[in-house]
Amino acid sequence: MVWKFRNFCENETAMTECHLLEKCGFFKHYASAKEIDCRQFIETYCRGPRMHECKRLQYLNQYGVPPSDYMQPDGTMVKESIHH
């Protein structure tokens, strides 16, 4: 299943952002953040070339529920100092 998803993302040139973006707690909280770390995650994972590597999506697929809003796409947690 992961291979099919990864293959789809790499070959789908029209896909410019994650299909779950509007439902993603991380994106909802940090889409307008001024912190460079959050913006880079969004550009790289949510709307970029590493979309298929998103640990948030993998967590959702594995457990059937979304992860904490503070879990970043690489699987690490947002630093407490930038929580909104």
TIVO-2410 file (N, C-alpha, C; in nm, 3 decimals):
# residues 84
REC num residu      c1      c2      c3 atome chaine
REC   1      M   0.082  -0.120   0.000     N      A
REC   1      M   0.000   0.000   0.000    CA      A
REC   1      M   0.086   0.126   0.000     C      A
REC   2      V   0.192   0.129   0.079     N      A
REC   2      V   0.279   0.246   0.082    CA      A
REC   2      V   0.341   0.267  -0.055     C      A
REC   3      W   0.383   0.159  -0.120     N      A
REC   3      W   0.444   0.172  -0.250    CA      A
REC   3      W   0.347   0.236  -0.348     C      A
REC   4      K   0.222   0.194  -0.347     N      A
REC   4      K   0.123   0.250  -0.438    CA      A
REC   4      K   0.104   0.399  -0.413     C      A
REC   5      F   0.097   0.439  -0.285     N      A
REC   5      F   0.080   0.581  -0.253    CA      A
REC   5      F   0.204   0.659  -0.296     C      A
REC   6      R   0.321   0.607  -0.266     N      A
REC   6      R   0.446   0.674  -0.302    CA      A
REC   6      R   0.456   0.684  -0.454     C      A
REC   7      N   0.427   0.577  -0.524     N      A
REC   7      N   0.432   0.576  -0.669    CA      A
REC   7      N   0.335   0.679  -0.728     C      A
REC   8      F   0.215   0.687  -0.674     N      A
REC   8      F   0.116   0.783  -0.721    CA      A
REC   8      F   0.168   0.926  -0.704     C      A
REC   9      C   0.222   0.957  -0.588     N      A
REC   9      C   0.269   1.092  -0.562    CA      A
REC   9      C   0.386   1.132  -0.650     C      A
REC  10      E   0.477   1.040  -0.673     N      A
REC  10      E   0.594   1.072  -0.753    CA      A
REC  10      E   0.559   1.090  -0.900     C      A
REC  11      N   0.457   1.020  -0.947     N      A
REC  11      N   0.422   1.026  -1.088    CA      A
REC  11      N   0.310   1.124  -1.120     C      A
REC  12      E   0.242   1.172  -1.020     N      A
REC  12      E   0.127   1.261  -1.041    CA      A
REC  12      E   0.176   1.406  -1.043     C      A
REC  13      T   0.198   1.459  -1.162     N      A
REC  13      T   0.252   1.594  -1.174    CA      A
REC  13      T   0.150   1.699  -1.134     C      A
REC  14      A   0.021   1.670  -1.146     N      A
REC  14      A  -0.081   1.769  -1.112    CA      A
REC  14      A  -0.096   1.786  -0.961     C      A
REC  15      M  -0.050   1.688  -0.883     N      A
REC  15      M  -0.066   1.695  -0.738    CA      A
REC  15      M   0.036   1.794  -0.682     C      A
REC  16      T  -0.012   1.907  -0.637     N      A
REC  16      T   0.077   2.009  -0.584    CA      A
REC  16      T   0.064   2.028  -0.434     C      A
REC  17      E  -0.038   1.966  -0.375     N      A
REC  17      E  -0.053   1.971  -0.230    CA      A
REC  17      E  -0.124   1.845  -0.182     C      A
REC  18      C  -0.103   1.816  -0.056     N      A
REC  18      C  -0.162   1.696   0.004    CA      A
REC  18      C  -0.314   1.700  -0.006     C      A
REC  19      H  -0.372   1.586  -0.037     N      A
REC  19      H  -0.518   1.578  -0.050    CA      A
REC  19      H  -0.589   1.591   0.085     C      A
REC  20      L  -0.517   1.581   0.195     N      A
REC  20      L  -0.577   1.595   0.329    CA      A
REC  20      L  -0.545   1.730   0.393     C      A
REC  21      L  -0.493   1.822   0.316     N      A
REC  21      L  -0.448   1.950   0.370    CA      A
REC  21      L  -0.555   2.023   0.451     C      A
REC  22      E  -0.676   2.029   0.402     N      A
REC  22      E  -0.783   2.102   0.471    CA      A
REC  22      E  -0.823   2.038   0.603     C      A
REC  23      K  -0.792   1.910   0.620     N      A
REC  23      K  -0.826   1.840   0.743    CA      A
REC  23      K  -0.708   1.827   0.839     C      A
REC  24      C  -0.591   1.864   0.796     N      A
REC  24      C  -0.469   1.845   0.873    CA      A
REC  24      C  -0.457   1.947   0.987     C      A
REC  25      G  -0.449   1.897   1.109     N      A
REC  25      G  -0.436   1.984   1.226    CA      A
REC  25      G  -0.309   2.066   1.226     C      A
REC  26      F  -0.199   2.007   1.182     N      A
REC  26      F  -0.073   2.081   1.174    CA      A
REC  26      F  -0.087   2.197   1.077     C      A
REC  27      F  -0.141   2.169   0.959     N      A
REC  27      F  -0.156   2.274   0.859    CA      A
REC  27      F  -0.250   2.384   0.907     C      A
REC  28      K  -0.361   2.346   0.969     N      A
REC  28      K  -0.457   2.445   1.020    CA      A
REC  28      K  -0.390   2.539   1.120     C      A
REC  29      H  -0.307   2.483   1.208     N      A
REC  29      H  -0.242   2.564   1.312    CA      A
REC  29      H  -0.127   2.650   1.258     C      A
REC  30      Y  -0.054   2.596   1.161     N      A
REC  30      Y   0.072   2.660   1.124    CA      A
REC  30      Y   0.081   2.711   0.981     C      A
REC  31      A  -0.025   2.706   0.904     N      A
REC  31      A  -0.021   2.754   0.765    CA      A
REC  31      A   0.015   2.901   0.757     C      A
REC  32      S  -0.027   2.978   0.854     N      A
REC  32      S   0.005   3.122   0.851    CA      A
REC  32      S   0.114   3.158   0.950     C      A
REC  33      A   0.183   3.059   1.002     N      A
REC  33      A   0.290   3.084   1.100    CA      A
REC  33      A   0.405   3.160   1.036     C      A
REC  34      K   0.467   3.242   1.114     N      A
REC  34      K   0.583   3.317   1.066    CA      A
REC  34      K   0.713   3.243   1.093     C      A
REC  35      E   0.708   3.138   1.176     N      A
REC  35      E   0.828   3.061   1.208    CA      A
REC  35      E   0.878   2.989   1.084     C      A
REC  36      I   1.004   3.005   1.056     N      A
REC  36      I   1.062   2.948   0.935    CA      A
REC  36      I   1.053   2.796   0.932     C      A
REC  37      D   1.067   2.731   1.048     N      A
REC  37      D   1.060   2.585   1.051    CA      A
REC  37      D   0.925   2.535   1.001     C      A
REC  38      C   0.817   2.594   1.050     N      A
REC  38      C   0.683   2.551   1.008    CA      A
REC  38      C   0.660   2.578   0.860     C      A
REC  39      R   0.702   2.692   0.814     N      A
REC  39      R   0.685   2.725   0.672    CA      A
REC  39      R   0.762   2.628   0.583     C      A
REC  40      Q   0.883   2.590   0.627     N      A
REC  40      Q   0.962   2.497   0.547    CA      A
REC  40      Q   0.898   2.359   0.543     C      A
REC  41      F   0.840   2.315   0.655     N      A
REC  41      F   0.771   2.186   0.655    CA      A
REC  41      F   0.654   2.189   0.557     C      A
REC  42      I   0.579   2.296   0.558     N      A
REC  42      I   0.464   2.307   0.469    CA      A
REC  42      I   0.508   2.307   0.323     C      A
REC  43      E   0.613   2.381   0.291     N      A
REC  43      E   0.663   2.387   0.153    CA      A
REC  43      E   0.722   2.254   0.108     C      A
REC  44      T   0.782   2.181   0.201     N      A
REC  44      T   0.849   2.055   0.166    CA      A
REC  44      T   0.755   1.936   0.167     C      A
REC  45      Y   0.669   1.928   0.269     N      A
REC  45      Y   0.583   1.811   0.284    CA      A
REC  45      Y   0.440   1.835   0.235     C      A
REC  46      C   0.376   1.940   0.281     N      A
REC  46      C   0.234   1.962   0.250    CA      A
REC  46      C   0.212   2.003   0.105     C      A
REC  47      R   0.307   2.074   0.052     N      A
REC  47      R   0.295   2.124  -0.086    CA      A
REC  47      R   0.422   2.100  -0.166     C      A
REC  48      G   0.493   1.995  -0.132     N      A
REC  48      G   0.622   1.977  -0.197    CA      A
REC  48      G   0.662   1.835  -0.226     C      A
REC  49      P   0.789   1.818  -0.257     N      A
REC  49      P   0.840   1.691  -0.307    CA      A
REC  49      P   0.843   1.576  -0.206     C      A
REC  50      R   0.834   1.605  -0.077     N      A
REC  50      R   0.840   1.499   0.024    CA      A
REC  50      R   0.701   1.464   0.079     C      A
REC  51      M   0.599   1.501   0.006     N      A
REC  51      M   0.461   1.478   0.049    CA      A
REC  51      M   0.437   1.331   0.085     C      A
REC  52      H   0.491   1.241   0.006     N      A
REC  52      H   0.472   1.097   0.029    CA      A
REC  52      H   0.547   1.045   0.151     C      A
REC  53      E   0.634   1.126   0.210     N      A
REC  53      E   0.711   1.086   0.328    CA      A
REC  53      E   0.650   1.137   0.458     C      A
REC  54      C   0.536   1.202   0.451     N      A
REC  54      C   0.475   1.265   0.568    CA      A
REC  54      C   0.443   1.162   0.677     C      A
REC  55      K   0.504   1.182   0.794     N      A
REC  55      K   0.481   1.092   0.908    CA      A
REC  55      K   0.340   1.108   0.963     C      A
REC  56      R   0.280   1.224   0.946     N      A
REC  56      R   0.143   1.246   0.991    CA      A
REC  56      R   0.048   1.157   0.911     C      A
REC  57      L   0.068   1.151   0.782     N      A
REC  57      L  -0.014   1.066   0.696    CA      A
REC  57      L   0.009   0.919   0.729     C      A
REC  58      Q   0.134   0.881   0.751     N      A
REC  58      Q   0.166   0.744   0.787    CA      A
REC  58      Q   0.099   0.706   0.920     C      A
REC  59      Y   0.100   0.797   1.015     N      A
REC  59      Y   0.035   0.774   1.145    CA      A
REC  59      Y  -0.115   0.753   1.125     C      A
REC  60      L  -0.176   0.840   1.047     N      A
REC  60      L  -0.320   0.829   1.019    CA      A
REC  60      L  -0.352   0.694   0.955     C      A
REC  61      N  -0.272   0.653   0.858     N      A
REC  61      N  -0.294   0.525   0.791    CA      A
REC  61      N  -0.275   0.407   0.886     C      A
REC  62      Q  -0.179   0.417   0.977     N      A
REC  62      Q  -0.150   0.307   1.069    CA      A
REC  62      Q  -0.253   0.294   1.181     C      A
REC  63      Y  -0.292   0.408   1.240     N      A
REC  63      Y  -0.377   0.404   1.359    CA      A
REC  63      Y  -0.524   0.441   1.334     C      A
REC  64      G  -0.553   0.497   1.218     N      A
REC  64      G  -0.691   0.530   1.184    CA      A
REC  64      G  -0.741   0.660   1.245     C      A
REC  65      V  -0.655   0.731   1.315     N      A
REC  65      V  -0.689   0.861   1.373    CA      A
REC  65      V  -0.573   0.957   1.345     C      A
REC  66      P  -0.602   1.085   1.335     N      A
REC  66      P  -0.494   1.179   1.309    CA      A
REC  66      P  -0.404   1.196   1.431     C      A
REC  67      P  -0.278   1.227   1.408     N      A
REC  67      P  -0.187   1.252   1.519    CA      A
REC  67      P  -0.214   1.388   1.583     C      A
REC  68      S  -0.142   1.417   1.688     N      A
REC  68      S  -0.151   1.548   1.754    CA      A
REC  68      S  -0.127   1.659   1.652     C      A
REC  69      D  -0.197   1.769   1.669     N      A
REC  69      D  -0.177   1.885   1.580    CA      A
REC  69      D  -0.033   1.935   1.587     C      A
REC  70      Y   0.036   1.903   1.694     N      A
REC  70      Y   0.173   1.952   1.714    CA      A
REC  70      Y   0.279   1.858   1.656     C      A
REC  71      M   0.235   1.747   1.598     N      A
REC  71      M   0.330   1.657   1.532    CA      A
REC  71      M   0.357   1.714   1.393     C      A
REC  72      Q   0.485   1.734   1.364     N      A
REC  72      Q   0.526   1.789   1.235    CA      A
REC  72      Q   0.532   1.677   1.130     C      A
REC  73      P   0.534   1.711   1.003     N      A
REC  73      P   0.537   1.610   0.898    CA      A
REC  73      P   0.656   1.514   0.905     C      A
REC  74      D   0.763   1.552   0.972     N      A
REC  74      D   0.878   1.462   0.985    CA      A
REC  74      D   0.868   1.373   1.107     C      A
REC  75      G   0.759   1.388   1.184     N      A
REC  75      G   0.736   1.304   1.301    CA      A
REC  75      G   0.778   1.366   1.433     C      A
REC  76      T   0.852   1.475   1.429     N      A
REC  76      T   0.892   1.543   1.552    CA      A
REC  76      T   0.780   1.636   1.597     C      A
REC  77      M   0.788   1.679   1.722     N      A
REC  77      M   0.686   1.768   1.776    CA      A
REC  77      M   0.730   1.913   1.763     C      A
REC  78      V   0.633   2.002   1.742     N      A
REC  78      V   0.660   2.146   1.735    CA      A
REC  78      V   0.716   2.190   1.870     C      A
REC  79      K   0.814   2.276   1.865     N      A
REC  79      K   0.871   2.328   1.989    CA      A
REC  79      K   0.764   2.407   2.065     C      A
REC  80      E   0.762   2.389   2.193     N      A
REC  80      E   0.660   2.454   2.276    CA      A
REC  80      E   0.660   2.605   2.262     C      A
REC  81      S   0.774   2.663   2.233     N      A
REC  81      S   0.785   2.808   2.223    CA      A
REC  81      S   0.709   2.867   2.104     C      A
REC  82      I   0.673   2.783   2.006     N      A
REC  82      I   0.600   2.838   1.890    CA      A
REC  82      I   0.457   2.788   1.881     C      A
REC  83      H   0.408   2.720   1.986     N      A
REC  83      H   0.266   2.681   1.987    CA      A
REC  83      H   0.182   2.807   1.986     C      A
REC  84      H   0.075   2.802   1.912     N      A
REC  84      H  -0.017   2.918   1.908    CA      A
REC  84      H  -0.122   2.906   2.013     C      A
***
